[in-house]
Amino acid sequence: MTTSYIVTGIFIYIVISLITVWFSRQGKATSMSNYFLGDRSMGGIISALSYSATTYSAFMMIGLAGLTYRGGVGALGFEIVYFAGVSLVAIFGPRFWRVGKKYGYVTPSELLGHRYGERSVAIAAGTTSLVFLIPYSAVQLSGIGYLLSGMTDGKITFMTGIIIATTLAITFSYSAGIRSVTWTDSLQAFIMIIASVLVAVLIVQGLGGFTAMFRTITERAPEMLQVPGPGLFSFKAFLGLTIPWFFFSISNPQVSQRLFMPANLVALRRMVLIFLCFGLIYTIVSVIWGFAAFAAFPMLEQPDLATATILASDYVPPALGVTVMVGILAAAVSTIDSILLTLLSIFARDLYGNMGGSQNDHHQLIIGKLVIPVISILALTFAAAEFSMIVVLSVAASAGLVVVVPAIVGAFFWTGGTAMGALTSIVGGAVFVVCMYLTGNNLFGLNAGVLGLPVSVLLFVVVSLVTKPSAATVTAGFIDEILDPVKTLQPRSELSNR
């Protein structure tokens, strides 16, 4: 495949995306709800396509394929655990949506601050998101860098690839907020799902079919098809990867924030069902790509180049390879956009707004837009360092974000949870995870992915038991909202006066 094909594909993608973004604009977005949540009016299909593109991006199509190439069948088990974790949306999704609709929440951190009656909780949760989502943004940039450099044999360098991705993410984020992201998501999701399946079929046929492909793998490295695999996975390592990933759907704010977006509960339900269908297909396709790359190209130095190597190979027609490449590029940019928008809303709403800044919705939106380049450059700098495999870096970010899970669960299911308990669990858990990574990520033979959540749970429960709830705490309404949505919850004005 020539570099000119790839450059042409990128150019066509940019042009079509910009046209789509232009048509997605519905007047000038002047409110936080409009810019970051699409006025809470998204239909189920659009929400599902956007949710899928945001979740299954560089991590899935490049990272999971690379993890399969390196770790064998254990990679499938890893992703199935995440897939099982999506069931949490069935529990928390309607609750997020109802209280979000009632109180006008823009961020999950804002929800926690109101529920526990203390701005400090929202600030702590928001700061934790800022710290750990920047590495996750870097994952998407790295994925694009590996994809473009791998498909062009380095003619488009890794650094050039991540600069292209950063520029596109900033452009789309500024254009129309979440509407531009969801529309471009929908455009590429249909193309991607069809093209990726075709690639899987073609390369398996080129290898002689499934039987021949797996026979080759068995003869070359039989441990690839056995648990725990060829050395990457041990039971402890597997736990460290999967525990944070199981809680991804509620711990990662760029995902849980989207639970505020559907127009109604029917749209929310449709979003989850369609997402599950897309997720199953993407999981199977990515694992097949990883195995096929190992069978066809067993000597790759960098596992994350498995997808790029397949798409640039003779097994895949150039037009189809470029189409899939553009789809992965679009999905990764979409995820960066979503993270950028979430971080901007958190910075403006939960940090700036709660630390003496303006409470005016329009002013907060302006402040949020001002920090787009700052956060983007931080993510680019992190990606340029090439710290680790995409999957490992993704899970490292999620290991930090999982410390908010006890506070989220307590918000809806434990009236005894206190602001001090939530604050201690978030801050203490985040500090513990950071210290683990700075000191070798090993304590009693376990890593931060295993220990981060138990430490956070312990802090939340113990501190809550020995402290009293804030006077502004909202409990009964959150606990009973699904069963009795008629109940009136404590007005947010009481919190804003604290």
C-alpha positions as CSV (number, residue, x, y, z in Angstrom):
1,M,0.0,0.0,0.0
2,T,1.4,3.4,-1.0
3,T,1.7,6.3,1.3
4,S,-0.3,8.4,-1.2
5,Y,-3.4,6.2,-0.7
6,I,-3.2,6.7,3.1
7,V,-2.7,10.5,2.8
8,T,-5.6,10.7,0.4
9,G,-7.8,8.7,2.8
10,I,-6.9,11.0,5.7
11,F,-7.7,14.1,3.5
12,I,-11.1,12.7,2.5
13,Y,-11.9,11.8,6.1
14,I,-11.0,15.4,7.3
15,V,-13.2,17.0,4.6
16,I,-16.2,14.7,5.2
17,S,-15.8,15.2,9.0
18,L,-15.7,19.0,8.7
19,I,-18.8,19.0,6.5
20,T,-20.6,16.7,9.0
21,V,-19.5,19.0,11.9
22,W,-20.9,22.0,10.0
23,F,-24.3,20.4,9.6
24,S,-24.3,19.3,13.2
25,R,-24.2,22.8,14.5
26,Q,-27.6,24.0,15.7
27,G,-27.0,27.6,16.5
28,K,-24.3,28.7,18.8
29,A,-23.9,26.6,21.9
30,T,-23.9,29.0,24.8
31,S,-24.7,26.7,27.8
32,M,-22.8,23.9,29.5
33,S,-25.7,21.5,28.9
34,N,-25.9,22.3,25.2
35,Y,-22.2,22.2,24.5
36,F,-21.3,19.1,26.6
37,L,-24.6,17.1,26.7
38,G,-26.4,18.1,23.5
39,D,-29.2,19.6,25.6
40,R,-29.9,16.1,27.0
41,S,-31.9,15.3,23.8
42,M,-29.9,12.5,22.1
43,G,-31.8,9.6,20.6
44,G,-30.9,6.0,21.5
45,I,-29.3,5.2,18.1
46,I,-27.1,8.3,18.0
47,S,-26.2,7.8,21.6
48,A,-25.3,4.2,21.1
49,L,-23.1,4.9,18.0
50,S,-21.3,7.6,19.9
51,Y,-20.9,5.5,23.0
52,S,-19.5,2.7,20.9
53,A,-17.0,4.9,19.0
54,T,-15.9,6.5,22.2
55,T,-15.3,3.2,24.0
56,Y,-14.0,1.0,21.2
57,S,-11.3,3.2,19.6
58,A,-7.5,2.9,19.5
59,F,-7.7,0.7,22.6
60,M,-9.9,-1.9,21.0
61,M,-8.9,-2.0,17.3
62,I,-5.1,-1.5,18.0
63,G,-4.6,-2.3,21.7
64,L,-6.7,-5.4,22.0
65,A,-5.3,-6.8,18.7
66,G,-1.8,-6.1,20.1
67,L,-2.6,-7.7,23.4
68,T,-3.9,-10.8,21.6
69,Y,-0.7,-10.9,19.5
70,R,1.4,-10.7,22.7
71,G,-0.8,-12.5,25.3
72,G,-2.9,-15.0,23.3
73,V,-6.3,-16.2,24.3
74,G,-6.0,-14.4,27.7
75,A,-6.7,-11.2,25.9
76,L,-10.2,-12.4,25.0
77,G,-10.9,-13.2,28.7
78,F,-9.7,-9.7,29.6
79,E,-12.1,-8.0,27.2
80,I,-15.0,-10.3,28.2
81,V,-14.6,-9.1,31.8
82,Y,-15.0,-5.5,30.5
83,F,-18.0,-6.6,28.5
84,A,-19.6,-8.1,31.7
85,G,-18.9,-4.8,33.5
86,V,-21.2,-3.0,31.0
87,S,-24.0,-4.7,33.0
88,L,-23.3,-1.9,35.6
89,V,-25.0,0.5,33.2
90,A,-28.2,-1.3,33.7
91,I,-28.0,-0.6,37.4
92,F,-26.5,2.9,37.4
93,G,-27.7,4.2,34.1
94,P,-31.3,5.0,35.0
95,R,-30.2,6.5,38.3
96,F,-27.6,8.8,36.7
97,W,-30.2,9.8,34.1
98,R,-33.0,10.6,36.5
99,V,-30.9,12.7,39.0
100,G,-29.1,14.3,36.1
101,K,-32.3,15.4,34.5
102,K,-33.8,16.6,37.8
103,Y,-30.8,18.7,38.9
104,G,-29.2,19.6,35.7
105,Y,-25.8,17.9,36.4
106,V,-23.2,18.3,33.7
107,T,-20.5,16.1,35.2
108,P,-20.4,13.0,37.4
109,S,-18.2,14.9,39.8
110,E,-21.0,17.5,40.2
111,L,-23.4,14.6,41.1
112,L,-21.0,13.4,43.9
113,G,-20.5,16.9,45.3
114,H,-24.3,17.5,45.5
115,R,-25.1,14.0,46.9
116,Y,-22.5,14.3,49.7
117,G,-23.2,18.0,50.3
118,E,-19.6,19.2,49.9
119,R,-17.9,21.0,47.1
120,S,-14.6,19.4,48.1
121,V,-15.9,16.0,47.0
122,A,-16.6,17.4,43.5
123,I,-13.2,19.0,43.4
124,A,-11.5,15.8,44.5
125,A,-13.3,13.7,41.9
126,G,-12.7,16.2,39.2
127,T,-9.0,16.5,40.0
128,T,-8.7,12.7,39.9
129,S,-10.3,12.7,36.5
130,L,-7.9,15.3,35.2
131,V,-4.9,13.5,36.5
132,F,-5.7,10.0,35.1
133,L,-7.6,10.8,31.9
134,I,-4.7,12.6,30.3
135,P,-2.7,9.3,30.0
136,Y,-5.9,7.7,28.6
137,S,-6.0,10.5,26.0
138,A,-2.4,9.8,25.2
139,V,-3.4,6.2,24.5
140,Q,-5.6,7.3,21.7
141,L,-2.9,9.5,20.3
142,S,-0.4,6.7,20.5
143,G,-2.8,4.4,18.7
144,I,-3.0,6.8,15.7
145,G,0.8,7.2,15.7
146,Y,1.4,3.5,15.6
147,L,-1.3,3.0,12.9
148,L,0.0,5.7,10.5
149,S,3.7,4.9,11.0
150,G,3.1,1.2,10.7
151,M,1.0,1.4,7.5
152,T,3.5,3.7,5.8
153,D,6.7,2.0,7.0
154,G,7.6,5.1,9.0
155,K,7.1,7.6,6.1
156,I,4.5,9.2,8.4
157,T,6.3,9.2,11.7
158,F,4.8,8.3,15.0
159,M,5.2,12.0,16.1
160,T,3.5,13.2,13.0
161,G,0.6,10.9,13.6
162,I,0.0,12.1,17.1
163,I,0.2,15.7,16.0
164,I,-2.4,15.1,13.3
165,A,-4.7,13.5,15.8
166,T,-4.2,16.3,18.4
167,T,-5.0,18.9,15.8
168,L,-8.2,17.1,14.7
169,A,-9.3,16.6,18.2
170,I,-8.9,20.3,19.1
171,T,-10.7,21.3,15.9
172,F,-13.7,19.1,16.4
173,S,-14.0,19.9,20.1
174,Y,-14.2,23.6,19.4
175,S,-16.6,23.3,16.5
176,A,-19.9,22.3,18.1
177,G,-19.1,20.4,21.3
178,I,-20.7,17.1,21.9
179,R,-23.0,17.4,18.8
180,S,-20.0,17.4,16.4
181,V,-18.6,14.4,18.3
182,T,-21.8,12.3,18.1
183,W,-22.4,13.1,14.5
184,T,-18.9,12.2,13.4
185,D,-19.1,9.1,15.6
186,S,-22.3,8.0,13.9
187,L,-20.7,8.6,10.4
188,Q,-17.8,6.4,11.1
189,A,-19.4,3.7,13.3
190,F,-21.4,2.1,10.5
191,I,-18.4,2.2,8.1
192,M,-16.1,0.8,10.7
193,I,-18.2,-2.1,11.8
194,I,-18.7,-3.4,8.2
195,A,-15.2,-2.8,7.0
196,S,-13.5,-4.3,10.1
197,V,-15.6,-7.5,9.7
198,L,-14.6,-7.7,6.0
199,V,-10.9,-7.4,6.9
200,A,-11.2,-10.2,9.4
201,V,-12.9,-12.4,6.8
202,L,-10.3,-11.6,4.1
203,I,-7.2,-12.2,6.2
204,V,-8.6,-15.5,7.7
205,Q,-9.3,-16.7,4.1
206,G,-5.9,-15.6,3.1
207,L,-4.4,-17.8,5.8
208,G,-6.4,-20.8,4.6
209,G,-9.4,-20.5,7.0
210,F,-9.8,-20.6,10.7
211,T,-8.6,-24.2,10.9
212,A,-5.4,-23.5,9.1
213,M,-4.8,-20.3,11.0
214,F,-5.1,-21.9,14.4
215,R,-3.1,-24.9,13.3
216,T,-0.3,-22.5,12.4
217,I,-0.5,-20.9,15.8
218,T,-0.6,-24.2,17.5
219,E,2.5,-25.4,15.7
220,R,4.4,-22.2,16.3
221,A,3.4,-21.3,19.8
222,P,0.7,-23.6,21.4
223,E,0.8,-21.5,24.6
224,M,-1.0,-18.7,22.7
225,L,-4.2,-20.8,22.8
226,Q,-3.8,-21.9,26.4
227,V,-4.5,-20.1,29.7
228,P,-2.6,-18.1,31.0
229,G,-0.8,-17.7,27.7
230,P,2.8,-17.0,26.6
231,G,4.1,-15.2,29.7
232,L,2.2,-12.0,29.7
233,F,-0.6,-13.1,32.0
234,S,-0.3,-14.5,35.4
235,F,-3.4,-14.7,37.7
236,K,-2.3,-11.6,39.6
237,A,-1.5,-9.7,36.4
238,F,-4.8,-10.7,34.9
239,L,-6.6,-9.4,38.0
240,G,-4.7,-6.2,37.8
241,L,-5.8,-5.6,34.3
242,T,-9.4,-6.7,34.6
243,I,-10.6,-5.2,38.0
244,P,-10.3,-1.6,36.8
245,W,-11.7,-2.5,33.4
246,F,-14.8,-4.1,34.9
247,F,-15.8,-0.8,36.4
248,F,-14.9,1.3,33.4
249,S,-18.5,2.2,32.5
250,I,-19.0,4.0,35.8
251,S,-15.5,5.0,36.8
252,N,-14.5,6.8,33.6
253,P,-16.3,10.1,33.5
254,Q,-16.2,10.5,29.7
255,V,-18.4,7.4,29.6
256,S,-20.7,8.0,32.7
257,Q,-21.3,11.6,31.6
258,R,-23.0,10.2,28.5
259,L,-25.6,8.7,30.8
260,F,-27.0,12.2,31.2
261,M,-27.4,12.7,27.4
262,P,-30.3,10.5,26.2
263,A,-33.6,12.2,25.8
264,N,-35.5,9.6,27.9
265,L,-35.1,6.2,29.6
266,V,-36.2,4.4,26.4
267,A,-33.4,6.1,24.5
268,L,-31.0,5.1,27.3
269,R,-32.1,1.5,27.1
270,R,-31.7,1.4,23.4
271,M,-28.3,3.0,23.7
272,V,-27.1,0.2,25.9
273,L,-28.5,-2.7,23.8
274,I,-27.1,-1.4,20.5
275,F,-23.7,-0.7,22.2
276,L,-23.6,-4.3,23.5
277,C,-24.1,-5.6,19.9
278,F,-21.4,-3.4,18.6
279,G,-19.1,-4.4,21.4
280,L,-19.4,-8.1,20.8
281,I,-18.6,-7.7,17.1
282,Y,-15.6,-5.4,17.8
283,T,-14.3,-7.8,20.5
284,I,-14.4,-10.8,18.2
285,V,-12.9,-8.9,15.2
286,S,-10.0,-7.4,17.3
287,V,-9.1,-10.8,18.7
288,I,-9.2,-12.4,15.2
289,W,-6.9,-9.6,14.0
290,G,-4.4,-10.3,16.7
291,F,-4.3,-14.0,16.1
292,A,-4.2,-13.5,12.3
293,A,-1.3,-11.1,12.7
294,F,0.6,-13.6,14.8
295,A,0.1,-16.3,12.2
296,A,1.1,-14.2,9.3
297,F,3.8,-11.9,10.9
298,P,5.2,-13.7,14.0
299,M,8.3,-11.5,14.4
300,L,6.8,-8.0,15.1
301,E,8.9,-6.1,17.6
302,Q,6.0,-3.9,18.8
303,P,2.7,-5.8,19.3
304,D,0.7,-2.6,18.9
305,L,1.7,-2.7,15.2
306,A,-0.3,-5.8,14.6
307,T,-3.3,-4.0,13.2
308,A,-1.3,-1.6,11.0
309,T,0.7,-4.5,9.6
310,I,-2.5,-6.4,8.7
311,L,-4.1,-3.4,7.0
312,A,-1.0,-2.6,5.0
313,S,-0.4,-6.3,3.9
314,D,-1.4,-8.0,0.7
315,Y,-4.2,-9.8,2.5
316,V,-6.3,-6.7,2.5
317,P,-7.2,-4.6,-0.7
318,P,-5.7,-1.1,-0.4
319,A,-9.1,0.6,-0.6
320,L,-10.5,-1.5,2.3
321,G,-7.3,-1.1,4.3
322,V,-7.5,2.7,4.0
323,T,-11.2,2.6,4.9
324,V,-10.5,0.7,8.1
325,M,-7.5,2.9,8.9
326,V,-9.7,6.0,8.6
327,G,-12.4,4.4,10.7
328,I,-9.9,3.7,13.5
329,L,-8.4,7.2,13.2
330,A,-12.0,8.6,13.5
331,A,-12.8,6.5,16.5
332,A,-9.6,7.4,18.3
333,V,-10.1,11.1,17.6
334,S,-13.7,10.7,18.8
335,T,-12.5,9.3,22.1
336,I,-10.0,12.1,22.5
337,D,-12.8,14.6,21.7
338,S,-15.0,13.0,24.3
339,I,-12.3,13.0,27.0
340,L,-11.4,16.6,26.1
341,L,-15.0,17.7,26.5
342,T,-15.4,15.8,29.8
343,L,-12.2,17.3,31.2
344,L,-13.2,20.8,30.1
345,S,-16.6,20.5,31.7
346,I,-15.0,19.1,34.9
347,F,-12.4,21.9,35.0
348,A,-15.0,24.7,34.4
349,R,-17.8,23.2,36.5
350,D,-16.1,21.3,39.4
351,L,-12.8,23.1,39.8
352,Y,-13.2,26.7,38.5
353,G,-16.9,27.0,39.6
354,N,-16.3,25.5,43.1
355,M,-13.0,27.4,43.8
356,G,-14.3,30.9,43.7
357,G,-14.9,31.2,39.9
358,S,-18.0,32.5,38.2
359,Q,-21.2,30.5,38.7
360,N,-22.5,31.9,35.4
361,D,-23.1,29.0,32.9
362,H,-21.8,31.0,29.9
363,H,-18.7,32.1,31.7
364,Q,-17.9,28.6,32.7
365,L,-18.2,27.5,29.1
366,I,-15.7,30.1,28.0
367,I,-13.3,29.0,30.7
368,G,-13.7,25.4,29.6
369,K,-12.9,26.2,26.0
370,L,-9.8,28.2,27.0
371,V,-8.1,25.1,28.4
372,I,-8.6,22.8,25.4
373,P,-5.1,23.5,23.9
374,V,-3.5,23.1,27.4
375,I,-4.9,19.6,28.0
376,S,-4.3,18.6,24.4
377,I,-0.6,19.5,24.6
378,L,-0.2,17.6,27.9
379,A,-1.8,14.5,26.3
380,L,0.5,14.9,23.2
381,T,3.6,15.2,25.4
382,F,2.6,12.0,27.4
383,A,2.0,10.1,24.1
384,A,5.3,11.1,22.7
385,A,7.1,9.4,25.6
386,E,5.7,6.0,24.5
387,F,5.7,4.6,28.0
388,S,4.0,1.2,27.5
389,M,1.7,-1.0,25.4
390,I,-1.6,0.7,24.7
391,V,-3.6,-1.7,26.8
392,V,-1.3,-1.5,29.8
393,L,-1.4,2.3,29.8
394,S,-5.2,2.3,29.4
395,V,-5.6,0.0,32.4
396,A,-3.1,2.1,34.4
397,A,-5.3,5.1,33.8
398,S,-8.4,3.1,34.8
399,A,-6.7,1.9,38.0
400,G,-6.6,5.5,39.1
401,L,-10.1,6.3,38.1
402,V,-11.6,3.3,39.9
403,V,-11.1,5.0,43.2
404,V,-14.3,7.0,42.7
405,V,-16.4,3.8,42.5
406,P,-17.0,3.4,46.2
407,A,-18.4,7.0,46.4
408,I,-20.6,6.4,43.3
409,V,-22.0,3.2,44.7
410,G,-22.5,4.8,48.1
411,A,-24.3,7.8,46.5
412,F,-27.1,5.5,45.4
413,F,-27.1,2.6,47.8
414,W,-25.7,3.6,51.2
415,T,-27.3,6.3,53.3
416,G,-24.4,6.0,55.7
417,G,-21.8,7.3,53.3
418,T,-20.4,10.7,54.3
419,A,-18.7,13.5,52.5
420,M,-15.5,12.9,54.5
421,G,-15.7,9.2,53.6
422,A,-16.1,10.0,49.9
423,L,-13.3,12.6,50.0
424,T,-10.9,10.4,51.9
425,S,-11.5,7.4,49.6
426,I,-11.0,9.5,46.4
427,V,-8.0,11.4,47.5
428,G,-6.4,8.6,49.5
429,G,-7.1,6.0,46.8
430,A,-5.6,8.3,44.1
431,V,-2.5,9.0,46.1
432,F,-2.1,5.3,46.8
433,V,-2.3,4.4,43.1
434,V,0.1,7.1,42.1
435,C,2.6,6.0,44.8
436,M,2.3,2.4,43.6
437,Y,3.2,3.4,40.1
438,L,6.1,5.6,41.2
439,T,7.6,2.9,43.4
440,G,7.5,-0.1,41.0
441,N,3.8,-1.0,41.3
442,N,4.3,-4.0,43.6
443,L,3.0,-4.4,47.1
444,F,2.8,-7.9,48.6
445,G,3.1,-9.2,45.1
446,L,0.0,-7.3,43.9
447,N,-0.2,-4.2,41.7
448,A,-2.3,-1.0,41.8
449,G,-5.0,-2.5,39.5
450,V,-5.7,-5.1,42.2
451,L,-5.2,-3.0,45.4
452,G,-6.5,0.4,44.3
453,L,-10.2,-0.4,44.7
454,P,-10.0,-2.3,48.0
455,V,-8.0,0.5,49.5
456,S,-10.6,3.0,48.3
457,V,-13.5,0.9,49.6
458,L,-11.8,0.5,53.0
459,L,-11.2,4.2,53.4
460,F,-14.8,5.1,52.3
461,V,-16.5,2.6,54.7
462,V,-14.2,3.2,57.8
463,V,-14.2,7.0,57.5
464,S,-18.0,7.1,56.8
465,L,-18.6,5.1,59.9
466,V,-16.7,7.4,62.2
467,T,-17.9,10.7,60.7
468,K,-21.2,12.5,60.4
469,P,-22.9,13.4,57.1
470,S,-22.8,17.0,56.0
471,A,-25.8,19.1,56.8
472,A,-26.4,19.5,53.0
473,T,-26.2,15.7,52.3
474,V,-28.8,14.3,49.9
475,T,-29.6,10.7,50.7
476,A,-33.2,9.5,50.6
477,G,-33.9,11.0,47.2
478,F,-30.9,9.4,45.6
479,I,-31.6,6.0,47.2
480,D,-35.3,6.0,46.3
481,E,-35.3,8.0,43.0
482,I,-35.9,4.9,40.8
483,L,-38.5,3.4,43.0
484,D,-40.3,6.7,43.7
485,P,-39.3,9.4,41.3
486,V,-42.1,11.7,42.6
487,K,-40.2,12.3,45.8
488,T,-38.6,15.8,46.1
489,L,-34.9,15.9,46.6
490,Q,-33.0,18.6,48.5
491,P,-32.5,21.6,46.3
492,R,-29.0,22.3,45.0
493,S,-29.2,25.9,46.1
494,E,-28.5,24.7,49.7
495,L,-25.2,23.3,48.5
496,S,-24.3,26.4,46.5
497,N,-24.7,28.5,49.7
498,R,-22.2,26.5,51.6
